[in-house]
Amino acid sequence: MDFRGDPFDYDPITGLREYYEDLGDGKVAIHTYQDVAPFLDYAAELRNSRTADDGWQKYGASVYAIIPPILQGMLYKRGINFMDPNHTGAVVDAINKDYPRFKTTDKKHSLKGNDFGK
């Protein structure tokens, strides 16, 4: 992958990399990148081991998907606030439709009464 700009910041915990680019005319851009392979691998491990499904049956709660910071930002650009409980249905819908590899289960869920974005 080609990174645009000059290295600006790196978070070793999340793997987020930020690059600074001077666009001229006093404008700058900050480009953010993240290697999501570890998140996808972990989600696949949980999915294949049925850990999330077993947790749901045993405790009535489980992790539905692994959502790394870069994906949270992509959802936010679509008007979906990952942290807003009122947007939970929209998050689940987006994960099911556009980002299923981040799911920890092969099951498809939805929330009743989810009107967000419709």
SVG drawing of the C-alpha trace seen along z (x, -y; Angstrom):
<svg xmlns="http://www.w3.org/2000/svg" viewBox="-40 -30 47 54">
<polyline fill="none" stroke="black" stroke-width="0.4" points="0.0,0.0 1.2,-3.5 0.8,-5.9 0.1,-9.5 2.1,-12.2 4.8,-12.1 4.6,-10.0 2.9,-12.0 1.8,-9.6 1.6,-5.9 -0.4,-4.0 1.2,-0.6 -1.8,0.6 -4.4,0.0 -2.0,0.0 -3.4,-3.3 -1.0,-5.3 -1.4,-8.9 0.3,-10.8 0.5,-14.5 0.2,-15.9 0.6,-19.6 -2.0,-20.2 -0.8,-23.8 -2.7,-27.1 -2.5,-26.7 -4.5,-23.4 -3.3,-20.1 -4.7,-16.6 -4.3,-13.9 -4.6,-10.4 -5.3,-7.6 -4.5,-3.9 -4.9,-0.7 -3.9,2.9 -7.2,4.7 -5.8,8.2 -5.3,9.0 -8.9,7.9 -10.2,10.1 -8.1,13.0 -9.5,12.7 -13.1,12.4 -12.6,15.5 -11.1,17.4 -14.1,16.6 -16.5,17.4 -14.9,20.7 -14.7,21.8 -18.3,20.7 -17.1,18.9 -19.5,16.0 -22.5,18.3 -21.8,20.4 -21.4,17.3 -24.8,16.1 -26.5,19.4 -24.8,19.6 -24.9,15.9 -27.4,14.2 -24.8,11.8 -21.8,12.0 -19.5,10.0 -21.3,9.8 -18.4,8.2 -14.9,6.8 -15.0,3.2 -11.5,1.6 -11.1,-2.2 -10.8,-2.7 -14.1,-0.9 -15.7,-3.1 -14.5,-6.1 -15.9,-4.7 -19.3,-4.1 -19.2,-7.7 -18.6,-9.1 -21.9,-7.3 -23.7,-9.1 -23.6,-6.1 -22.3,-6.9 -20.8,-3.6 -21.1,-4.9 -24.7,-6.1 -27.1,-3.4 -29.8,-4.7 -27.6,-3.7 -27.0,-0.1 -29.4,1.2 -27.6,-0.7 -24.2,0.6 -25.5,4.2 -27.1,3.6 -23.8,2.2 -21.8,5.0 -24.1,7.6 -24.3,6.0 -20.9,4.4 -18.4,5.8 -19.4,9.4 -15.8,10.6 -15.6,8.6 -18.5,10.7 -17.7,13.2 -20.7,15.4 -22.1,16.7 -25.6,15.8 -27.3,12.7 -29.0,10.4 -31.1,7.3 -32.9,5.0 -36.6,4.6 -37.8,1.1 -34.5,0.0 -35.5,-3.1 -32.1,-4.7 -31.0,-5.7 -34.2,-4.5"/>
</svg>
